[in-house]
Amino acid sequence: MASGPSTDTSMASGGATNAIIPASDTSQSNPASSTALPPVDPKSKLKRKKAEKAGKFRSEVWLHFERIEKPVFETVDGKMQQVRTITRAQCKYCSTDLACDSYENGTSSLRRHIQDVCKKYPGRADIEKGQTLLGSDGSVGVGGESSLAVKLWSQDRCRVAAVEMIVMDELPFSAIERKGFRHFCSVAVPKWEIPSRRTIVKLFLKMYDAKKLELRKELMQHSVCLTTDTWTSVQNINYMVLTAHFIDYGWRMHKRILNFCVISNHSGNSIGKLIETCLIQWGIERVLTISVDNAAANKHAIDYVRKKMVNWSRQPVLGGKFLHVRCLAHILNLIVRSGLTMLDRSVGSIRNAVKFVRSSASRLELFRKCVEKEKLESKKICVLDVPTRWNSTFIMLETSIELKKAFSRMADEEDNKYNNYFDEPELEDNDGEEDGFVVVDPKSRKRIGPPTDHDWEKAAIFVQFLKVFYEVTLRVSASNRPTSHRAFHDIVSIKVEIEDLFDRDEEDFEHEAHKTLQQMAVKMKAKFTKYFSKLEDMNQLLLVALVLDPRYKLRNFGSTCRDMLGYGGLQVKKASEELKELVVQLTDLYASSNGPQKGKTSSGSGITSGRSGTSSSSTRTLTGKRADMLKKWKTELRELEEVVVQHEVDRYCLDPIEDPPEEEEWDILMWWRLNGVKYPNLQLVAKDVLAVQVSTVASESAFSTGGRVIDPYRSSMTPRTVEALICMQNWINSTSISEIEYFPTTEEFEFYEKMEREHQLEDTASSEKARSGRLSKAAKITIECDAAMASDTSS
């Protein structure tokens, strides 16, 4: 047999599209070859060399095959015997042997095997553009295992994925050129040609423009509720963020950051002009509300936007009367902080104790040992608060109270570093003394503490009282689910909690801690009254949202006003009628903007365009006895106190109220998705009103991202790039917008129910037919068996 293949470099010409890439490591499959095999070029025409040594193969395909002698067996005298051998070409990678006679077969089949068939050839480019691959879909299922999915692989898709990785993980663009990332890609995706940072940035801006255009088309189909806030970066540049909230036609709520742009200053006029500019750029004309914090500049900004929107081609809802929504989370923060000033010394002593524990690893380890010695069940570790954020102060106090015994044990330790800590003077650059939060004694300038039993008692009462405020803050801070329908109950509960402190027995206030609590309540009530002194101070769309909750409707509003707010019967009736009138007005407004065919309820109701409907045109022309008969009937209905359904709002309010189990998580959007077809115009109101935001947390959270994107090490990016990064991250991480462009009708539900019934009947008929067929076959077999037995008997 001839020796190994030739290594003439003239055979390794490349450049063809379907050329075989050389194997990088063939030492295992072919020990005699320790170097990479040159590629096969199907277009190369090798010159025959007369001086070539005998036994050398001229075709470069033999670099990947070796000749073998394969025995041929035939049957001779009833036995299998080897009669001869034939020469075959065996693949070095998969051991497949092919015919290789130089006169009858040639090497074309060998070349096709390497290029298209052999799956073990390490140098073949088996990942081509458009080829599907089976891999992980990126999700994590049960047990931490990811699901498999069929994907397309290409160089372009890898570049897009790299851009998305940089945006989602807040990486610098230079990460694509880092040594570690390139090493990882050389192992994980060796076929990918890693682009430069310049290429990635250009692709990122292109993707941002494309996604922005796509989102712009989507937003033009919806009415949006906006939230906005301002922020100053480490570059000392003022930014304003504008976030849109809306519910799509599939009844899913969405949050999209529209702009993260530079603003010259924080004045109301500048904010209003920038909001107007952003809305015009996005082509948004349907704005229901704008939620802002309680700064005076924001009120001027809303007034400016309202004045400009009145001149737009599409008028704002009710002239923009309910455009301004105050941030409830911000109001709660102001209310609680006003009461915290009464506990400054107690809170400051506990804060200093926590500072001692968290100031070094050795002190934290000492504290953990004290927790173990006291055998405390709590597994929490004390956390330090941010004095300007009362909810973080609440968490600090709540956790510290559970670990109170551990703090006391630290004070009793022989190495009394804990007590000595409070005798040290406070540093001048300490930022703890802010807005009434005192951590040092103003006379001695020493740290306040350690906390006494009196301080712990005050803190315990304070935590119990503020738990309601903390839970309300968590509810109103949600931005990915509706919160407007709960806002009225939250505001009322806060009012009642504060007023309840004034109705306690005098014996309770003999205790100093309760006296302090009452003083807190006085300050908190004054702050609460500043924003919600009467029902009219609340944005009325929040009351509409309460009515649109099928668990409460209009009846709950009246009941809450009577039982919790102390309204009299006439006040409750008047407030309920005004609220219902507003709901009807909104419903008719949405009906007129969506065509007259959807404007009213179904037949059988007194259809009107307002709350107190009139009869049809034919009824108004009635005279004589017919008119008298109808008039007497209406009088009789009023005397019998029967309810006449004149509007779909009436029908909604009269329908049964939902009463889900308390442990069940109520999904109001799912309810409207399933039942909205019964109220075609009211569901349009619900779709917009339930998207109203009662806090600006959604916009404030963008500043956290902005702080990470514009850190001291990456402060050279332009404002446009910063905006694109923050917006793109939000858009990529958000769920897709439903493309359903219609609301299901009753006729469609009936159609699908009919199809299901017919399908069920067909299945039943098929089952009966199959059953009868089996019975007939069984009967036939029985008859044949009986006949056979009779024949045997006669024989």
Secondary structure, DSSP 4 states (H G I P E B T S, - for coil): ---SPP--GGG-----TTPPPPPS--TTT-TT--SPPPPP-TT--PPP-TTSPTT--SSGGGGSEEEEEEEEEEEETTEEEEEEEEEEEEETTT--EEE--TTTT-SHHHHHIIIII-S--TTS----TT-EEEEEEEEE-GGGPEEEEEEE--HHHHHHHHHHHHHHTT--GGGGG-HHHHHHHHHH-TT--PPPHHHHHHHHHHHHHHHHHHHHHHHTTS-EEEEEEEEE-TTS-EEEEEEEEEE-TTS-EEEEEEEEEE-S-S-HHHHHHHHHHHHHHHT---EEEEEE-S-HHHHHHHHHHHHHHTTSSSPPGGGGTT-EEE-HHHHHHHHHHHHHGGGHHHHHHHHHHHHHHHT-HHHHHHHHHHHHHTT-S---------TT-HHHHHHHHHHHHHTHHHHHHHHHSSSTHHHHHTTSBPPTT----BTTB--B-TTT-BBP-S--HHHHHHHHHHHHHHHHHHHHHHHHT--SS--HHHHHHHHHHHHHHHHHGGGS-TTGGGSHHHHHHHHHHHHHHHHHHHHHSSGGGS-HHHHHHHHTSTTTHHHHHHHHHHHTS---HHHHHHHHHHHHHHHHHHHHHHHHHT-GGGSS--TTS---SSSS----HHHHT--HHHHHHHHHHHHHHHHHTPPP--SHHHHHHHSPPP---TTS---HHHHHHHHGGGSTTHHHHHHHHTT--S-SHHHHHHHHHHHHHT-TTSTTS-HHHHHHHHHHHHHHHSPPPP---S---HHHHHHHHHHHHHHHHHHHHHHHHHHHHHHHHHHHHHHHHHHHHHHHHH-
